[in-house]
Amino acid sequence: MPIAVAETVSALRTGTADARAAGRSIALVPTMGALHDGHFALVRRAREVADLVIVSIFVNPLQFGPTEDLDRYPRTMDADVAELEQLGVDWVFAPSVAEMYPSGAIQTRVTAGEVGSLYEGRTRTGHFDGVLTVVSKLLNIAQPDTVLFGQKDAQQVFLVARMIADLDLPVTVEVVQTVREQDGLALSSRNRFLDEREKLAALGLSIALKAAESSAHRGVDAVLAAAQSVLRGEGIVELDYLKVVAPETFLPVDDDYLGKAVVLIAARVGTTRLIDNTTIFLGGMRN
Ligand code: PAF
């Protein structure tokens, strides 16, 4: 079957009604387009877990702050749809802003709570309220059995999973590992803004995370010191945050914390803001 593109909620609902009535399982991969191998890994996994795969492409204004790069965000719809067709995606849902927010300024929003105002949320006020609001709309529109996200946006994954649990939404979250370039740089739609020199500087993020992994047996303070020392050496001056958090709460852990933790990093390289993360086992525990 050729790929189908729905630009309205009713077209997607009508187009997928037969599959739903026949009890076929549905997976949704929410994206903002400008697709790369990280998204394609999500799509491949979606193909494995469901009979019907929907990919949404919507640059959601609600999750961009007034000073952020909404207009600059890359839009490559034709190329995206062509790639998704090759991967056997059934439906692309590509609504306009007016279709998603018909009354203009939306009145009802999902709020992300305390963790939503930390790390990414501290720099990007309201960002996660915007993400959770659009994700809950997309879940209601597509009604998937499974929704897939990339581990690269670790805080987003945590908050979406938390929303789904808190609001009893009938969908399973599947998280797919970060896809990296051979040199370690995490794939991101924003990498296309980096020139060659900035790309080299951006490698500092993944190198710092590797240093953090190697120091995990020595505790949180050693992890932070090792990562910071790499970042200084790599010339990433505009570090936004570097944190070690517990996976269950996403709150920072103390130096005596033992077990699984997530190291989060965000930095500005030139005019481009990049994030990355890794999972470590503090105190040498492996599970
Ligand atoms: O990760 C993204 O691309 C976006 O935050 C998402 C989940 C598609 C919501 O707009």
Residues whose N, C-alpha, C, O or C-beta is under 5 A from the ligand:
A	BS01	PAF	P30 T31 M32 F58 N60 V131 V134
